[in-house]
Amino acid sequence: MAAKITRINPEQLHETPGYHHITVVETGRTAYLAGQCPLDRSGDLVGAGSVDEQVDQVVVNALAALAAVDARPEHVVRSVIYVRTDSTDVLADVWHRLTASTLGPAFTTASTLLGVAQLGFAGQLVEVDLTAALPG
């Protein structure tokens, strides 16, 4: 039996650019993915200095991690996006690139977008942390 997932935007809260304020999982198992970084299979940084290239690699990695537990982007119930920046324009660009990607449905759920001073790898600009309600 697949988990029942309900996404809610109470009318008392502000409108969002696509995510939901609340995500409720009624039943099932949950997978907590480690933050997905812009590293290739060898552990090398992809897209040094390019937020767009790093977002694209994070998408590839996140899709592979979801597939490893037989989940798809629409099974994601929580996301946290970390971007090494203090620019709201860069944050918006990352949000738009992620939501337009094949991982996009993951960001219709409860989501947080953060500008941070540093991430774990030298040159790393983006990281995405996902939680998924696993299907059947």
N, C-alpha and C positions, 0 to 999 in steps of 0.2 A: 504494500500500500504506500503510495507516494505521500509525502508530507503535505498537509494543507498549509499554504502560505497566504496570508492576508496582508496587504499593504494599505496603510491608512494615512490620510492627510486630514486631520480634524479642521473644521472650518474656523476654529478659534486661533489657529496658527497660520503663519505667513505662507504664501504660495511658494513653491519650490521650482527650480529649473529642471525638474524631471525625477528627482528622488522622492521618497516618502518619509515622513517624520517617524512613522512607526511600522515595524514589520513583526507580525505574529506568526509563529510556527506552532501549529496545533499538535502535530504528532511527528514521529520519525526520529532518525539519527541526524547528527550534525557533524560537519567537518570544519575544522579550523585550519585554514591554510596559513603557513608562514608568510611573512611579507614577501611578495614577489618583486624581485630586483631586475634591473636591466643587464643581467649576466647571461652569456651564452652557456651552452652545455659544458664547455671547458672551464667555466668560472671567470671568463674574461669579460670586462665591461664592454657593452655595445653602445655606440653612439656617444663617445666622449664629447662633451660640450653641446650636444643636441638633445633638447628635451623631447622633440618629436620622435627621434630614433629610439630614445630610451623608453618612451611610452609604448611604442610599437613592440619592443622586446618584452616589456612587462606584460603586454596583452598576450603575446605568444606563450610566455611562461605560465601565466595565470590559466589560460585555456588548457595547457598540458596538465597542470596540477588538478584542475577540475575534472578533466577526462580520466585521470588516474583513480578517481573515486566515483566514476560513472555519473558525474554531475555536469550540468551546462550552466551558462551564465544566468539563466532565469531561476536557477536554484539558489543563487546567492541571496542571503537575507541581511547581510551587513557588510559594508565596505568602509575602509579608511584609506584615504589617498594622501600620501606624503610627498610634498614637492619642495625641493631645496630652493626657496625663493621668498622674497618679501613683497613681490609684485602681484597685485590682484589680476593684472592682465595675463601674466604667466599662469596663475592658478586657473583662470577662466579658459585659457587655451588648452591646458592639460585636461580639464573637465570635458570640454567639447571634443577633444581628440579621443578620449576614452569612451564617451557616450556614443560617438559615431562609429566606433570599432565593432568587431564581432563580439567583443566582451561587453558591449553597451548595455544589454539587458541587466547585467549585474548591478548597474548603478541606478536602477529604478526603485531600489529598496532603501532601507535606512543607510545613510551615507554621510561621511564626514570628510571634508577636504581641508588639509592643513598645509600652511607654508612653514617650513622648518629651517633651522640654521645648518644642520648637518645630518647626513644619512650614513649608513654603516660602511660603505665602500668609497675609496678615493674616486672622485669624479661622478659619483652617483647623484642623479638629480630627481629621480622618481622611485617610489615604492608603493605597492598596493597590497593591502591586507584584506582578505576575504573570509567570510564565514558562509557556509552553504548548508541548507537543509537537504539531506541526501534523498534522492528518489528511491522508492521501493527497495 
